[in-house]
């Protein structure tokens, strides 16, 4: 783990606006001296992510995500704290030798052995491509319009036909047969170990960070006894459904361009790159998965689908469109215009300009889906018409204005269905609201009203407000911190007590508490609740519990309130547990005890 001093220096160098802009280049909106952006951590359409320039923090008041620049990178990239520190430094141009030290220990030693083994194998394949034995592979590349520079850029190699060569090379490097088997490189049978990719052209498959994790190997001589491609099987490093080919190289460009092409195979991706469209990834023959969705969402741009034009490809696009639509991600489809050639074929036969033109001809999802349905269903059948309308109703209902009218017109014309009737159906669909349970009071037969969880929350709000006020002053006042160090920690809730500890520890030897630095300090702690602590700190800042100047009297009042609420909390816990168990009578009795104690307290105060 990095020293606190290094983290502090990094955060002072990192303007959170620049970090957020790196990931959301088209989303930032200036609001006074601060900024807002569409939140990437939930389904957001309005700018609900707030970026505070003075405090150097971000906070979404819808989904609750928040923190400093490092935390933003960590949440966006879904990476470890150490990786987020290094990535933040890279984004803002911060350099320190300590950032490169101790990185290997963050990786499981067994996994590190496999990563080293597959990296060495990849180097061997790339070397073999340039040998005399690799001549047939180079000739094949030439027939596909690929140069040696392309092979270098896209990490293409050649596995010698003699299996023993790759195995002998890895043994000399100190790798065991077990490691070779664990990376999916060899098969072990009665005749001994064999290179799975022997005699094939190899395409390195990489994870999001550019680490080689597997291979896809293409045969050079047609052989009906084996498939055209042999792919790495599932290993500790490689999970096919988690991989998008070329993602590691395409992600930054896709963010800048605000769009990412999703294609079928890696030859199509290479074709787009050669035509000047590097923001492209490929599914590699797999179905569109939730992991793919998560990876593409992080690019914060439009998804441009271009799977194969055959029926299987169209079905794949329909499924992908469904997932993307449910995730409310912007998407369009490349229009084939009757030309079912792959991008690779278009590039070789018609040139880069023709391919760029094809890729820029796009369809709205509804147009593609409607075309697909009309091609597979008999629209003269009322049942099929009804099925198509049912499919499009929620899509149309989610739209508004001119777009909805335009799409209704297209649908009614294609189905020969009355547009006014369709409009009524869409408006009815749009007016539907999910049933919301009444959460303030519910009734149980024969026992009257029963308090619910929100009701109990109101009863304990006094305690929360007092604790938040104390935390607010601890963050902003050295006098408040001295008060707590002398009088002891008055906070009752376990999470808030932990925050008090973090604040006091961080403040040692400092004149004030830098919120961004405090969040980094909390984030480096191994406590599993540290993330909850970060969120609670941001919540306190968001509430700005009070604007009054600090005084010991306020701290004393808050401490007294906490003491009183602690006494009532026993009955509160009983009531909460009773509600969880569905025992309304026990909950009412516990709440009545709480109310009685409060009435007695208020009566005493009134008679003083």
C-alpha positions as CSV (number, residue, x, y, z in Angstrom):
1,X,0.0,0.0,0.0
2,X,1.2,3.5,-0.7
3,X,2.3,6.0,1.9
4,X,-0.3,8.5,3.0
5,X,2.1,11.4,2.0
6,X,2.1,10.1,-1.5
7,X,-1.7,9.9,-1.7
8,X,-1.9,13.5,-0.3
9,X,0.5,14.8,-3.0
10,X,-1.4,13.0,-5.7
11,X,-4.8,14.4,-4.6
12,X,-3.3,17.9,-4.5
13,X,-2.1,17.4,-8.1
14,X,-5.3,15.8,-9.3
15,X,-8.1,18.2,-10.3
16,X,-11.2,16.0,-9.9
17,X,-12.9,17.9,-12.8
18,X,-10.1,16.7,-15.1
19,X,-10.4,13.2,-13.9
20,X,-14.2,13.1,-14.4
21,X,-13.8,14.7,-17.8
22,X,-11.4,12.0,-18.8
23,X,-14.2,9.4,-18.4
24,X,-17.2,11.7,-19.2
25,X,-15.8,14.0,-21.9
26,X,-19.2,15.0,-23.3
27,X,-21.2,15.1,-20.0
28,X,-19.7,17.8,-17.8
29,X,-21.9,20.9,-17.3
30,X,-20.7,24.0,-15.4
31,X,-22.9,25.0,-12.5
32,X,-21.5,28.2,-11.0
33,X,-18.0,27.4,-9.9
34,X,-18.9,23.7,-9.7
35,X,-19.8,21.1,-12.2
36,X,-22.6,18.5,-12.8
37,X,-22.6,15.4,-15.0
38,X,-24.8,12.5,-16.0
39,X,-24.0,9.9,-13.3
40,X,-22.3,6.8,-14.7
41,X,-23.1,4.6,-11.7
42,X,-26.9,4.4,-12.2
43,X,-29.4,4.8,-15.0
44,X,-29.2,8.6,-15.2
45,X,-30.5,11.0,-17.9
46,X,-30.3,14.3,-16.0
47,X,-27.0,15.6,-14.6
48,X,-27.3,14.3,-11.1
49,X,-23.6,13.8,-10.3
50,X,-22.3,16.9,-8.5
51,X,-18.6,17.8,-8.6
52,X,-17.4,20.2,-5.9
53,X,-14.3,22.0,-7.0
54,X,-13.4,23.4,-3.6
55,X,-13.6,20.1,-1.7
56,X,-12.4,18.1,-4.7
57,X,-15.1,15.5,-4.3
58,X,-18.0,14.2,-6.3
59,X,-21.4,13.1,-5.1
60,X,-24.6,11.7,-6.7
61,X,-27.6,12.5,-4.6
62,X,-29.7,9.9,-6.5
63,X,-27.6,6.7,-6.1
64,X,-25.3,7.8,-3.3
65,X,-21.9,7.2,-5.0
66,X,-19.3,9.7,-4.0
67,X,-15.7,10.3,-3.0
68,X,-12.5,11.9,-4.3
69,X,-10.7,11.6,-7.6
70,X,-9.2,8.2,-6.7
71,X,-12.5,6.8,-5.6
72,X,-14.1,7.9,-8.9
73,X,-11.5,6.0,-10.9
74,X,-11.9,3.0,-8.6
75,X,-15.7,2.9,-9.0
76,X,-15.6,3.7,-12.7
77,X,-12.9,1.1,-13.6
78,X,-14.1,-1.4,-10.9
79,X,-10.4,-1.9,-9.9
80,X,-8.4,-2.1,-6.7
81,X,-7.3,1.0,-4.7
82,X,-3.7,0.5,-5.8
83,X,-4.7,0.3,-9.5
84,X,-6.9,3.4,-9.1
85,X,-4.0,5.4,-7.6
86,X,-1.8,4.5,-10.5
87,X,-4.5,5.2,-13.1
88,X,-5.3,8.6,-11.5
89,X,-1.6,9.5,-11.6
90,X,-1.5,8.5,-15.2
91,X,-4.6,10.7,-16.1
92,X,-3.2,13.8,-14.3
93,X,0.4,13.4,-15.3
94,X,1.7,12.8,-11.7
95,X,5.0,10.9,-11.5
96,X,6.7,9.3,-8.5
97,X,8.9,6.2,-8.4
98,X,6.9,4.8,-5.5
99,X,3.9,4.3,-7.8
100,X,5.8,1.5,-9.6
101,X,6.9,-0.3,-6.4
102,X,5.2,-3.3,-4.9
103,X,2.7,-3.7,-7.7
104,X,3.3,-7.5,-8.2
105,X,2.3,-8.3,-4.6
106,X,-1.2,-7.1,-5.4
107,X,-1.7,-10.2,-7.7
108,X,-2.2,-13.7,-6.5
109,X,1.2,-15.4,-6.9
110,X,-0.3,-18.4,-8.6
111,X,-2.1,-16.1,-11.1
112,X,1.1,-14.2,-11.6
113,X,2.9,-17.4,-12.7
114,X,0.2,-18.0,-15.3
115,X,0.4,-14.4,-16.5
116,X,4.1,-14.7,-16.9
117,X,3.7,-18.1,-18.7
118,X,1.2,-16.8,-21.2
119,X,3.3,-13.6,-21.8
120,X,6.3,-15.7,-22.6
121,X,4.3,-17.9,-24.9
122,X,2.9,-14.9,-26.7
123,X,6.5,-13.6,-27.2
124,X,7.5,-17.0,-28.6
125,X,4.6,-17.0,-31.1
126,X,5.4,-13.4,-32.3
127,X,9.1,-14.4,-32.8
128,X,8.1,-17.6,-34.7
129,X,6.1,-15.5,-37.2
130,X,9.3,-13.9,-38.3
131,X,11.2,-17.2,-38.8
132,X,11.5,-19.3,-41.9
133,X,8.9,-21.6,-40.5
134,X,6.5,-18.7,-40.2
135,X,6.7,-17.9,-44.0
136,X,3.2,-19.6,-44.7
137,X,1.7,-17.5,-41.9
138,X,3.2,-14.3,-43.3
139,X,1.9,-15.3,-46.8
140,X,-1.6,-15.8,-45.4
141,X,-1.5,-12.4,-43.7
142,X,-0.6,-10.9,-47.0
143,X,-3.6,-12.5,-48.7
144,X,-5.8,-10.9,-46.0
145,X,-4.3,-7.5,-46.6
146,X,-2.3,-7.5,-43.4
147,X,1.3,-6.2,-43.1
148,X,4.0,-7.1,-40.6
149,X,3.2,-3.7,-38.9
150,X,-0.4,-4.8,-38.5
151,X,0.8,-8.1,-37.0
152,X,2.9,-6.1,-34.5
153,X,0.0,-3.7,-33.7
154,X,-2.6,-6.4,-33.2
155,X,-0.3,-8.9,-31.5
156,X,-0.5,-11.6,-34.2
157,X,1.9,-14.6,-34.1
158,X,2.5,-18.1,-35.3
159,X,2.6,-21.4,-33.4
160,X,5.1,-23.8,-35.1
161,X,3.7,-27.0,-36.4
162,X,6.1,-28.9,-34.2
163,X,4.4,-28.8,-30.7
164,X,7.6,-29.5,-28.9
165,X,9.1,-26.1,-29.9
166,X,6.7,-24.0,-27.8
167,X,6.8,-26.5,-24.9
168,X,10.6,-26.6,-24.9
169,X,10.8,-22.8,-25.0
170,X,8.5,-22.4,-22.0
171,X,10.4,-25.1,-20.1
172,X,13.6,-23.2,-20.6
173,X,11.8,-20.1,-19.2
174,X,11.1,-22.1,-16.0
175,X,7.4,-22.8,-16.6
176,X,5.9,-26.2,-15.7
177,X,3.6,-28.4,-17.8
178,X,1.0,-27.7,-15.2
179,X,1.2,-23.9,-15.8
180,X,1.0,-24.5,-19.6
181,X,-2.1,-26.6,-19.1
182,X,-3.6,-24.1,-16.8
183,X,-3.3,-21.3,-19.4
184,X,-5.0,-23.6,-21.9
185,X,-1.9,-23.8,-24.2
186,X,-1.4,-27.6,-24.2
187,X,-3.3,-30.8,-24.1
188,X,-1.9,-33.8,-22.4
189,X,-2.8,-37.2,-23.8
190,X,-1.2,-40.7,-24.2
191,X,1.3,-39.4,-26.7
192,X,2.4,-36.6,-24.3
193,X,1.8,-32.9,-24.2
194,X,0.8,-31.0,-27.4
195,X,0.6,-27.3,-28.3
196,X,-3.2,-26.7,-28.9
197,X,-2.4,-24.0,-31.5
198,X,0.3,-25.8,-33.4
199,X,0.5,-24.8,-37.1
200,X,-1.9,-21.9,-36.7
201,X,-1.8,-18.1,-36.9
202,X,-2.3,-16.8,-33.3
203,X,-4.3,-13.7,-32.3
204,X,-3.6,-12.6,-28.7
205,X,-6.7,-12.0,-26.5
206,X,-6.3,-9.4,-23.8
207,X,-8.1,-8.2,-20.7
208,X,-9.2,-4.6,-20.1
209,X,-5.7,-3.6,-19.1
210,X,-3.9,-5.1,-22.1
211,X,-2.7,-8.3,-20.3
212,X,-2.6,-11.3,-22.6
213,X,-5.0,-13.9,-21.2
214,X,-5.6,-16.3,-24.1
215,X,-5.4,-16.9,-27.9
216,X,-7.6,-17.5,-30.9
217,X,-5.7,-19.5,-33.4
218,X,-6.7,-19.8,-37.1
219,X,-5.8,-22.7,-39.3
220,X,-3.7,-21.9,-42.4
221,X,-4.5,-25.1,-44.4
222,X,-8.1,-26.1,-44.6
223,X,-8.6,-29.2,-42.5
224,X,-12.1,-30.6,-42.0
225,X,-11.0,-32.6,-39.0
226,X,-10.4,-29.4,-36.9
227,X,-12.2,-26.1,-36.7
228,X,-11.2,-23.0,-38.5
229,X,-10.5,-21.4,-35.2
230,X,-9.2,-22.9,-31.9
231,X,-9.8,-20.6,-28.9
232,X,-8.4,-20.8,-25.4
233,X,-10.8,-22.7,-23.2
234,X,-12.0,-21.4,-19.8
235,X,-9.0,-20.9,-17.5
236,X,-8.2,-18.9,-14.4
237,X,-7.2,-16.0,-16.6
238,X,-9.6,-16.4,-19.5
239,X,-13.4,-16.2,-19.4
240,X,-14.8,-15.8,-23.0
241,X,-18.0,-14.1,-21.9
242,X,-16.0,-11.4,-20.1
243,X,-13.8,-10.5,-23.1
244,X,-14.3,-7.9,-25.8
245,X,-11.5,-8.1,-28.4
246,X,-9.5,-4.9,-28.7
247,X,-11.3,-3.3,-25.7
248,X,-8.0,-2.4,-24.0
249,X,-6.9,-0.4,-27.1
250,X,-10.3,1.0,-28.1
251,X,-11.6,2.3,-24.8
252,X,-9.8,5.7,-24.7
253,X,-10.6,6.5,-28.3
254,X,-14.3,5.4,-27.8
255,X,-14.6,7.8,-24.9
256,X,-13.2,10.6,-27.0
257,X,-15.4,9.9,-30.0
258,X,-18.5,9.2,-27.9
259,X,-19.2,6.0,-29.7
260,X,-18.0,2.4,-29.9
261,X,-18.6,-0.1,-32.7
262,X,-19.4,-3.7,-31.6
263,X,-18.6,-6.3,-34.3
264,X,-18.6,-10.0,-34.7
265,X,-15.0,-11.0,-35.0
266,X,-11.5,-9.6,-34.7
267,X,-10.8,-9.5,-38.4
268,X,-13.6,-7.0,-38.7
269,X,-12.1,-4.9,-35.9
270,X,-8.7,-4.9,-37.6
271,X,-10.4,-3.8,-40.9
272,X,-12.1,-0.8,-39.1
273,X,-8.8,0.2,-37.5
274,X,-7.0,0.1,-40.9
275,X,-9.8,2.3,-42.3
276,X,-9.2,4.9,-39.5
277,X,-12.0,3.7,-37.1
278,X,-10.1,2.5,-34.0
279,X,-13.0,2.7,-31.6
280,X,-14.2,-0.9,-32.3
281,X,-14.5,-4.1,-30.3
282,X,-15.7,-7.6,-31.1
283,X,-17.8,-10.2,-29.3
284,X,-15.7,-13.1,-30.8
285,X,-18.7,-15.2,-31.6
286,X,-20.2,-15.2,-28.1
287,X,-23.6,-13.9,-27.1
288,X,-23.9,-10.4,-25.7
289,X,-23.5,-10.7,-21.9
290,X,-24.1,-8.6,-18.9
291,X,-20.3,-8.3,-18.5
292,X,-20.1,-6.9,-22.0
293,X,-22.8,-4.4,-21.1
294,X,-20.9,-3.3,-18.1
295,X,-17.7,-2.8,-20.0
296,X,-19.5,-0.8,-22.8
297,X,-21.4,1.4,-20.2
298,X,-18.0,2.5,-18.9
299,X,-17.2,4.1,-22.3
300,X,-20.1,6.5,-21.7
301,X,-21.0,6.8,-25.4
302,X,-23.2,5.4,-28.1
303,X,-23.1,1.8,-29.1
304,X,-23.0,1.1,-32.8
305,X,-23.9,-2.5,-33.5
306,X,-22.6,-4.3,-36.6
307,X,-22.9,-8.0,-36.2
308,X,-23.1,-10.4,-39.2
309,X,-25.9,-9.7,-41.7
310,X,-27.2,-13.3,-41.8
311,X,-30.2,-14.5,-39.8
312,X,-28.0,-15.6,-36.8
313,X,-26.4,-12.1,-36.8
314,X,-29.7,-10.4,-36.9
315,X,-31.0,-12.5,-34.0
316,X,-27.8,-11.6,-32.1
317,X,-28.4,-7.9,-32.7
318,X,-32.1,-8.2,-31.6
319,X,-30.9,-9.7,-28.3
320,X,-28.2,-7.1,-27.9
321,X,-30.6,-4.3,-28.6
322,X,-33.0,-5.7,-26.0
323,X,-30.2,-5.7,-23.3
324,X,-29.0,-2.2,-24.3
325,X,-32.5,-0.8,-24.4
326,X,-33.3,-2.2,-20.9
327,X,-30.1,-0.6,-19.7
328,X,-31.2,2.7,-21.4
329,X,-27.9,2.9,-23.3
330,X,-27.8,4.9,-26.6
331,X,-27.5,2.5,-29.5
332,X,-27.9,2.4,-33.3
333,X,-27.4,-0.3,-35.9
334,X,-25.2,-0.2,-39.0
335,X,-27.4,-0.4,-42.1
336,X,-26.2,-3.1,-44.4
337,X,-28.4,-1.8,-47.3
338,X,-28.6,-5.3,-48.8
339,X,-24.8,-5.8,-48.8
340,X,-24.0,-8.7,-46.5
341,X,-20.2,-8.7,-46.9
342,X,-18.1,-8.5,-43.7
343,X,-16.2,-5.2,-43.1
344,X,-13.0,-7.1,-43.8
345,X,-14.2,-8.0,-47.3
346,X,-15.4,-4.4,-48.0
347,X,-12.0,-3.0,-47.0
348,X,-10.1,-5.4,-49.3
349,X,-12.5,-5.2,-52.2
350,X,-13.7,-1.6,-52.2
351,X,-11.2,0.2,-50.0
352,X,-11.2,2.3,-46.7
353,X,-13.5,5.0,-48.0
354,X,-16.3,2.5,-48.8
355,X,-15.9,0.9,-45.4
356,X,-16.1,4.3,-43.6
357,X,-19.2,5.1,-45.6
358,X,-20.8,1.8,-44.6
359,X,-20.0,2.3,-41.0
360,X,-21.5,5.8,-41.0
361,X,-24.9,4.7,-42.4
362,X,-26.9,4.0,-39.3
363,X,-30.4,2.9,-38.3
364,X,-32.4,3.7,-35.2
365,X,-33.1,0.6,-33.1
366,X,-36.9,0.7,-33.9
367,X,-36.3,0.8,-37.6
368,X,-34.0,-2.2,-37.5
369,X,-36.3,-4.2,-35.1
370,X,-39.4,-3.4,-37.2
371,X,-37.6,-4.5,-40.4
372,X,-36.5,-7.7,-38.6
373,X,-40.1,-8.5,-37.4
374,X,-41.6,-7.8,-40.8
375,X,-39.1,-10.2,-42.4
376,X,-39.9,-13.1,-40.0
377,X,-43.6,-12.6,-39.3
378,X,-46.7,-12.8,-41.4
379,X,-48.1,-9.3,-40.8
380,X,-51.4,-10.3,-42.3
381,X,-52.0,-12.4,-39.2
382,X,-53.7,-10.5,-36.4
383,X,-51.8,-12.6,-33.8
384,X,-48.5,-11.6,-35.3
385,X,-49.5,-8.0,-35.5
386,X,-50.6,-8.1,-31.9
387,X,-47.2,-9.7,-30.9
388,X,-45.3,-7.0,-32.7
389,X,-47.3,-4.2,-31.2
390,X,-46.8,-5.7,-27.7
391,X,-43.1,-5.7,-28.3
392,X,-43.0,-2.0,-29.3
393,X,-45.5,-0.6,-26.8
394,X,-43.0,-0.1,-23.9
395,X,-40.4,1.2,-26.3
396,X,-42.8,3.8,-27.7
397,X,-44.1,4.7,-24.3
398,X,-40.6,5.5,-23.1
399,X,-40.2,8.0,-25.9
400,X,-41.7,11.4,-26.1
401,X,-42.4,14.2,-28.6
402,X,-41.6,14.0,-32.2
403,X,-39.6,10.8,-31.9
404,X,-42.7,8.9,-30.5
405,X,-45.0,10.3,-33.3
406,X,-42.5,9.4,-36.0
407,X,-42.1,5.8,-34.7
408,X,-45.8,5.4,-34.3
409,X,-46.4,6.5,-37.8
410,X,-43.8,4.0,-39.1
411,X,-45.3,1.1,-37.1
412,X,-48.9,1.8,-38.0
413,X,-47.9,2.1,-41.7
414,X,-45.9,-1.1,-41.7
415,X,-48.6,-3.1,-39.9
416,X,-51.5,-1.3,-41.6
417,X,-52.8,-0.5,-38.1
418,X,-54.9,2.6,-37.3
419,X,-52.5,5.2,-35.9
420,X,-55.0,6.8,-33.6
421,X,-55.7,3.4,-32.0
422,X,-52.0,2.8,-31.6
423,X,-51.6,6.2,-30.0
424,X,-54.3,5.4,-27.3
425,X,-52.5,2.1,-26.6
426,X,-49.1,3.9,-26.2
427,X,-50.6,6.6,-24.0
428,X,-52.2,3.9,-21.8
429,X,-48.8,2.1,-21.6
430,X,-47.0,5.3,-20.7
431,X,-49.5,6.1,-17.9
432,X,-48.9,2.8,-16.1
433,X,-47.2,3.1,-12.8
434,X,-45.9,0.3,-10.6
435,X,-47.9,-0.3,-7.5
436,X,-46.3,1.4,-4.5
437,X,-46.9,-0.1,-1.1
438,X,-48.2,2.3,1.5
439,X,-45.2,2.6,3.8
440,X,-46.4,5.1,6.4
441,X,-49.1,3.0,8.1
442,X,-50.6,-0.4,7.5
443,X,-53.6,-2.0,9.2
444,X,-53.9,-5.4,10.7
445,X,-57.3,-6.9,11.3
446,X,-58.5,-6.4,14.8
447,X,-55.4,-4.5,16.1
448,X,-55.6,-1.0,14.5
449,X,-52.7,0.8,12.8
450,X,-49.2,-0.7,12.9
451,X,-46.1,1.5,12.6
452,X,-43.8,0.7,9.7
453,X,-40.0,1.1,9.3
454,X,-40.2,4.7,8.0
455,X,-42.3,5.6,11.0
456,X,-39.5,4.2,13.3
457,X,-37.0,6.2,11.2
458,X,-38.8,9.4,12.1
459,X,-38.6,8.5,15.8
460,X,-34.8,8.0,15.6
461,X,-34.1,11.0,13.4
462,X,-33.2,13.2,16.4
463,X,-30.2,10.9,17.2
464,X,-29.0,10.9,13.6
465,X,-29.2,14.7,13.4
466,X,-27.2,15.1,16.6
467,X,-24.5,12.7,15.4
468,X,-24.3,14.3,11.9
469,X,-23.9,17.7,13.6
470,X,-21.0,16.5,15.6
471,X,-19.4,14.9,12.5
472,X,-19.9,18.1,10.6
473,X,-18.0,20.1,13.2
474,X,-15.3,17.5,13.5
475,X,-14.7,17.9,9.8
476,X,-14.6,21.7,9.9
477,X,-13.4,22.8,13.3
478,X,-10.2,22.1,15.2
479,X,-11.9,23.2,18.4
480,X,-14.5,20.5,17.9
481,X,-11.8,17.9,17.5
482,X,-10.1,19.1,20.7
483,X,-13.5,18.9,22.5
484,X,-13.9,15.2,21.6
485,X,-10.3,14.3,22.4
486,X,-10.8,15.8,25.9
487,X,-14.4,14.7,26.7
488,X,-14.4,11.4,24.8
489,X,-16.4,10.2,21.8
490,X,-20.1,11.1,22.4
491,X,-21.3,9.4,19.2
492,X,-23.4,6.2,19.7
493,X,-23.9,4.6,16.3
494,X,-21.0,2.2,15.4
495,X,-20.4,3.5,11.9
496,X,-20.3,7.1,13.1
497,X,-18.0,6.2,15.9
498,X,-15.7,4.7,13.3
499,X,-15.8,7.9,11.3
500,X,-14.9,9.9,14.4
501,X,-11.8,7.7,14.8
502,X,-10.8,8.3,11.1
503,X,-11.2,12.0,11.4
504,X,-9.1,12.3,14.6
505,X,-6.4,10.0,13.2
506,X,-6.2,11.9,9.9
507,X,-6.2,15.3,11.7
508,X,-3.1,14.5,13.8
509,X,-0.3,16.9,12.9
510,X,-2.6,18.9,10.6
511,X,-4.1,22.3,10.9
512,X,-7.3,21.3,9.1
513,X,-9.1,18.4,7.5
514,X,-8.9,18.1,3.7
515,X,-12.0,16.1,2.8
516,X,-10.5,14.6,-0.3
517,X,-7.4,13.5,1.7
518,X,-9.6,12.1,4.5
519,X,-11.6,10.0,2.0
520,X,-8.3,8.6,0.7
521,X,-7.2,7.8,4.2
522,X,-10.4,6.0,4.9
523,X,-10.2,4.2,1.6
524,X,-6.8,2.7,2.4
525,X,-8.1,1.1,5.6
526,X,-8.7,-2.7,5.5
527,X,-12.0,-2.3,7.5
528,X,-14.8,-3.8,5.3
529,X,-17.0,-0.8,6.4
530,X,-14.6,1.8,5.1
531,X,-16.7,2.4,2.0
532,X,-19.8,3.0,4.2
533,X,-17.7,5.5,6.2
534,X,-16.8,7.4,3.1
535,X,-20.4,7.6,2.0
536,X,-21.5,8.8,5.5
537,X,-18.9,11.6,5.4
538,X,-20.2,12.7,2.0
539,X,-23.8,12.6,3.3
540,X,-22.9,14.8,6.3
541,X,-21.2,17.3,3.9
542,X,-24.3,17.2,1.7
543,X,-26.6,18.0,4.6
544,X,-24.4,20.8,5.9
545,X,-26.0,20.0,9.3
546,X,-25.7,23.6,10.6
547,X,-24.3,26.9,9.5
548,X,-23.9,28.2,13.0
549,X,-20.3,29.0,14.2
550,X,-18.8,26.2,16.4
551,X,-19.3,26.4,20.1
552,X,-18.8,23.9,23.0
553,X,-22.5,24.5,23.9
554,X,-23.6,22.9,20.6
555,X,-21.4,19.9,21.2
556,X,-22.9,19.6,24.7
557,X,-26.4,19.8,23.5
558,X,-25.7,17.1,20.8
559,X,-24.1,14.9,23.4
560,X,-27.1,15.2,25.7
561,X,-29.5,14.3,22.9
562,X,-27.4,11.3,22.0
563,X,-27.5,10.1,25.6
564,X,-31.3,10.4,25.7
565,X,-31.8,8.7,22.4
566,X,-29.5,5.8,23.5
567,X,-31.9,5.1,26.3
568,X,-34.8,4.9,23.9
569,X,-32.9,2.9,21.3
570,X,-33.6,-0.4,23.1
571,X,-37.3,-0.1,22.5
572,X,-36.6,1.1,19.0
573,X,-34.6,-2.1,18.2
574,X,-37.4,-4.2,19.7
575,X,-40.0,-2.4,17.5
576,X,-37.8,-2.9,14.4
577,X,-37.3,-6.5,15.1
578,X,-41.0,-7.0,15.7
579,X,-41.9,-5.4,12.4
580,X,-39.4,-7.6,10.6
581,X,-41.1,-10.6,12.1
582,X,-44.6,-9.3,11.3
583,X,-45.5,-9.0,15.0
584,X,-47.5,-5.7,14.9
585,X,-48.7,-5.9,18.5
586,X,-45.2,-6.2,19.9
587,X,-44.1,-3.2,17.7
588,X,-46.9,-1.0,19.0
589,X,-46.1,-1.9,22.6
590,X,-42.4,-1.0,22.1
591,X,-43.3,2.3,20.4
592,X,-45.7,3.1,23.2
593,X,-42.9,2.6,25.8
594,X,-40.7,5.0,23.8
595,X,-43.5,7.6,23.6
596,X,-44.2,7.3,27.4
597,X,-40.5,7.9,28.2
598,X,-40.4,11.0,26.0
599,X,-43.6,12.4,27.6
600,X,-42.1,11.9,31.0
601,X,-38.9,13.7,30.0
602,X,-40.8,16.6,28.4
603,X,-42.9,16.9,31.5
604,X,-39.9,17.1,33.7
605,X,-38.3,19.8,31.5
606,X,-41.6,21.8,31.6
607,X,-41.8,21.7,35.4
608,X,-38.2,22.9,35.9
